[in-house]
Amino acid sequence: MKTKISILGSTGSIGRQALEVIDKLRDKFEIIALTGGANVELLNKQIAKYKPKYAYASSLKDIKGADVLSIEEICANKENDIILVAVSGKIGLIPTITAIKNGINVALANKETLVMAGDIVMELARQHKVDIIPVDSEHCAIHQCIKDVNQVEKLIITASGGPFLRKTIEEMKHATVEEALAHPRWDMGKKITVDSATLMNKGLEVIEAHHLFGMSYDDIEVVIHPQSIIHSAIEYVDGSVIAQIGLPSMHIPIQYAITYPERFSGIKSKSFSFSEIARLDFEKPDISKFRTLQIAYECGRKAGSFPICMNAANEEAVFAFLDGKIKLFDIINIVEKMLESHKHIKTPTIEEIFEIDNEVRSKVKELL
Ligand SMILES: NC(=O)c1ccc[n+]([C@@H]2O[C@H](COP(=O)([O-])OP(=O)(O)OC[C@H]3O[C@@H](n4cnc5c(N)ncnc54)[C@H](OP(=O)(O)O)[C@@H]3O)[C@@H](O)[C@H]2O)c1
């Protein structure tokens, strides 16, 4: 039996790599729907090649070769066995909730979903007995290592450190967009690449890990590991540490997530060789340079509406940085400013989550 899959964000970095994974496993998958944003030209090429029944593009340009449905309609279609949520930003939340409410398993790349509404999403997944399988390489690593979460003492999330790991604060202050987008290890969408440069991405991942694995923030550690070979690890109560190791490629976690619990050779191109790697380095993150990490821990601990405010302010500020309107460190200053004036809501509903999100984004735009 083929796994019936829909890919939200098939024209993006994760979406395109997911299709490359499926290319190697064509007899295992039937594609129900593909969705894109502005790049309808690519979406139409994908439709011609993969022949999904349905498609959607937020730009509402001409889609050829598939019936057009909204993202919510695609996610409510019970033909799907699994939906890969690979759109970026807040637009991932409602489709994820729709899939869960319809009993459809989710391969979740979109980290903003859990940052904005982790408590609601994980509770819904429990109620509807739906698997949320992480695509993020760090969470995929932890997912592979964990047998019994009650026996886990600590999660160790690795971070490459991004393009500014060896730069001074002064150099970072004058960083150009091109420098921020020149990630040494991963080829990703622009938003996540800038987040990796400020280490906000790691902060978002800490909050994501808290929700996915139910671990307290005190028991989630971030360690800089420039080679990106150890994708993350867990320490059990008896001191045993289990790490997931592999070459830095998003194909592996994507394939793991969409074929879980089975494994196939699929996209694998070569075997891992310790002798070729030669050395692995680890160091503590420099909090004075990467304040975002500390901010994310604080917002995660305060919980409620704080992570929503942080996420919205960060996303708008990153877009402004990419547009050349602000400097790299202004992103962090803007996030801090929004958090200072934030009126906390302890357990926001989905409606309130979007109200807070919209309000913060408007404030950031005013400030800019
Ligand atoms: N890339 C990675 O290696 C990586 C790793 C871990 C986690 N993630 C997470 O995965 C998510 C996707 O990241 P990415 O790097 O693949 O991003 P990306 O390359 O920017 O792709 C985003 C996708 O979302 C679509 N999209 C944009 N606006 C839309 C809208 N309003 N409605 C519907 N679709 C829209 C884009 O379509 P168009 O391109 O057609 O405009 C594209 O298909 C993010 O949450 C990121 O944090 C990514």
The ligand as a MOL file (V3000), in Angstrom:
LIG
                    3D

  0  0  0     0  0            999 V3000
M  V30 BEGIN CTAB
M  V30 COUNTS 48 52 0 0 0
M  V30 BEGIN ATOM
M  V30 1 N 15.0900 24.4820 5.1910 0
M  V30 2 C 15.5000 23.7150 6.1740 0
M  V30 3 O 16.5510 23.0690 6.0720 0
M  V30 4 C 14.6900 23.6070 7.4350 0
M  V30 5 C 15.1650 22.8010 8.4700 0
M  V30 6 C 14.3940 22.6540 9.6070 0
M  V30 7 C 13.1620 23.2880 9.7150 0
M  V30 8 N 12.7370 24.0850 8.7080 0 CHG=1
M  V30 9 C 11.4370 24.7720 8.8470 0
M  V30 10 O 10.6150 24.3820 7.7690 0
M  V30 11 C 9.7750 25.4590 7.3670 0
M  V30 12 C 10.0230 25.7220 5.8860 0
M  V30 13 O 11.3700 26.1550 5.7240 0
M  V30 14 P 12.0330 26.3280 4.2910 0
M  V30 15 O 13.4570 26.6100 4.5460 0
M  V30 16 O 11.6670 25.1780 3.4210 0 CHG=-1
M  V30 17 O 11.3030 27.6550 3.7880 0
M  V30 18 P 11.1860 28.2160 2.3110 0
M  V30 19 O 12.2430 27.6830 1.4400 0
M  V30 20 O 11.0550 29.6890 2.4460 0
M  V30 21 O 9.7880 27.6160 1.8030 0
M  V30 22 C 8.5720 28.0520 2.3090 0
M  V30 23 C 7.4220 27.4320 1.5350 0
M  V30 24 O 6.2010 28.0530 1.9720 0
M  V30 25 C 5.5110 28.5930 0.8110 0
M  V30 26 N 4.7800 29.7910 1.2090 0
M  V30 27 C 5.2690 31.0230 1.4630 0
M  V30 28 N 4.2640 31.8730 1.7940 0
M  V30 29 C 3.1150 31.1540 1.7020 0
M  V30 30 C 1.7450 31.4610 1.9410 0
M  V30 31 N 1.3360 32.6800 2.3220 0
M  V30 32 N 0.8480 30.4630 1.8140 0
M  V30 33 C 1.2180 29.2320 1.4340 0
M  V30 34 N 2.5140 28.8710 1.2040 0
M  V30 35 C 3.4400 29.8270 1.3400 0
M  V30 36 C 6.6290 28.9100 -0.1580 0
M  V30 37 O 6.1060 29.0230 -1.4570 0
M  V30 38 P 6.8690 29.8320 -2.6430 0
M  V30 39 O 8.3190 29.4350 -2.5700 0
M  V30 40 O 6.1780 29.3070 -3.8630 0
M  V30 41 O 6.6380 31.2770 -2.4100 0
M  V30 42 C 7.4980 27.6780 0.0290 0
M  V30 43 O 6.9390 26.5880 -0.6350 0
M  V30 44 C 10.1440 26.6400 8.2760 0
M  V30 45 O 9.2430 26.7230 9.3270 0
M  V30 46 C 11.5420 26.2850 8.7870 0
M  V30 47 O 11.8040 26.8370 10.0490 0
M  V30 48 C 13.4640 24.2480 7.5690 0
M  V30 END ATOM
M  V30 BEGIN BOND
M  V30 1 1 1 2
M  V30 2 2 2 3
M  V30 3 1 2 4
M  V30 4 1 4 5
M  V30 5 2 4 48
M  V30 6 2 5 6
M  V30 7 1 6 7
M  V30 8 2 7 8
M  V30 9 1 8 9
M  V30 10 1 8 48
M  V30 11 1 9 10
M  V30 12 1 9 46
M  V30 13 1 10 11
M  V30 14 1 11 12
M  V30 15 1 11 44
M  V30 16 1 12 13
M  V30 17 1 13 14
M  V30 18 2 14 15
M  V30 19 1 14 16
M  V30 20 1 14 17
M  V30 21 1 17 18
M  V30 22 2 18 19
M  V30 23 1 18 20
M  V30 24 1 18 21
M  V30 25 1 21 22
M  V30 26 1 22 23
M  V30 27 1 23 24
M  V30 28 1 23 42
M  V30 29 1 24 25
M  V30 30 1 25 26
M  V30 31 1 25 36
M  V30 32 1 26 27
M  V30 33 1 26 35
M  V30 34 2 27 28
M  V30 35 1 28 29
M  V30 36 1 29 30
M  V30 37 2 29 35
M  V30 38 1 30 31
M  V30 39 2 30 32
M  V30 40 1 32 33
M  V30 41 2 33 34
M  V30 42 1 34 35
M  V30 43 1 36 37
M  V30 44 1 36 42
M  V30 45 1 37 38
M  V30 46 2 38 39
M  V30 47 1 38 40
M  V30 48 1 38 41
M  V30 49 1 42 43
M  V30 50 1 44 45
M  V30 51 1 44 46
M  V30 52 1 46 47
M  V30 END BOND
M  V30 END CTAB
M  END
